[in-house]
Amino acid sequence: MEHHRITTSNVSRETFEATKDLYASHKDLLEEYIDQLFWWNDRINLVSRDVSRETIENHLHHSLLISQLSPFISEKNIIDAGTGGGLPGIPLAITHPGKSFILNDIVTKKCLAVKQMVRHLGLDNITIVDRTVANLQYDTPFLLISKHAFKVNDLYSMTSHLPWTAMVLYKGLEFQGELAGIEPPLSIERYDLTEGSDFYKGKALVIIRR
Ligand SMILES: C[S@@+](CC[C@H](N)C(=O)[O-])C[C@H]1O[C@@H](n2cnc3c(N)ncnc32)[C@H](O)[C@@H]1O
């Protein structure tokens, strides 16, 4: 794994503040999404059962953080692999109506719930695809994003056939062991989120380019 080039930066206060502003300017729809997530979570398991509203709000802020990073800003087509209940894809689609999102999960009932939420929220920039990410077919270059769903080497090998321009992954700070077995040298930027708040301690956003 030494052949990969890894750099580390901190995410600035301004970036966290800009994310809060983005949340505030789409508050009504984001709060509606949280209501939907709780409603569906009572029926099927999307997030942990006893999770508080405050924690879910933190997950939405966390989801929106990547909107401040250049790979997200410059790409119109985005695939969220292992989206579960729609994180980070739904908050990003709400706040970026000009971008197109594919939300992917291997579990069909999760995808059905996400489809209902998307319909309820009136979002027309989301397509849902229920299969393993390894079987996705897509010809247009896109940004691959994923929050706490895969080890880096697993996601890398499952998507090697796809034309992703970069991956942005929501990881813990210590993800380097997950690079084992990846042969081509990667350029990796690790953004340490620890400065954000207690919620972000030990968390990182990881940008990977091949
Ligand atoms: C820990 S959950 C994370 C969900 C969401 N990203 C979040 O942050 O709340 C991981 C998700 O990855 C999905 N998953 C696991 N293997 C997958 C695969 N091969 N292809 C697509 N989705 C997969 C699971 O069904 C699950 O919903």
The ligand as an ORCA input file, in Angstrom:
! r2SCAN-3c Opt
* xyz 0 1
  C     -23.913      0.496      6.951
  S     -25.114      0.712      5.671
  C     -24.832      2.421      5.263
  C     -26.058      3.042      4.681
  C     -25.954      4.530      4.358
  N     -24.910      4.800      3.388
  C     -25.756      5.350      5.623
  O     -24.704      5.966      5.778
  O     -26.667      5.371      6.470
  C     -24.385     -0.159      4.290
  C     -25.345     -0.369      3.116
  O     -24.635     -0.962      2.025
  C     -25.499     -1.880      1.381
  N     -24.675     -2.842      0.610
  C     -23.892     -3.840      1.097
  N     -23.284     -4.505      0.089
  C     -23.688     -3.920     -1.067
  C     -23.404     -4.149     -2.445
  N     -22.567     -5.123     -2.825
  N     -23.977     -3.331     -3.363
  C     -24.815     -2.326     -2.987
  N     -25.128     -2.075     -1.692
  C     -24.567     -2.851     -0.738
  C     -26.286     -2.505      2.538
  O     -27.491     -3.101      2.103
  C     -26.509     -1.300      3.443
  O     -27.732     -0.643      3.160
*
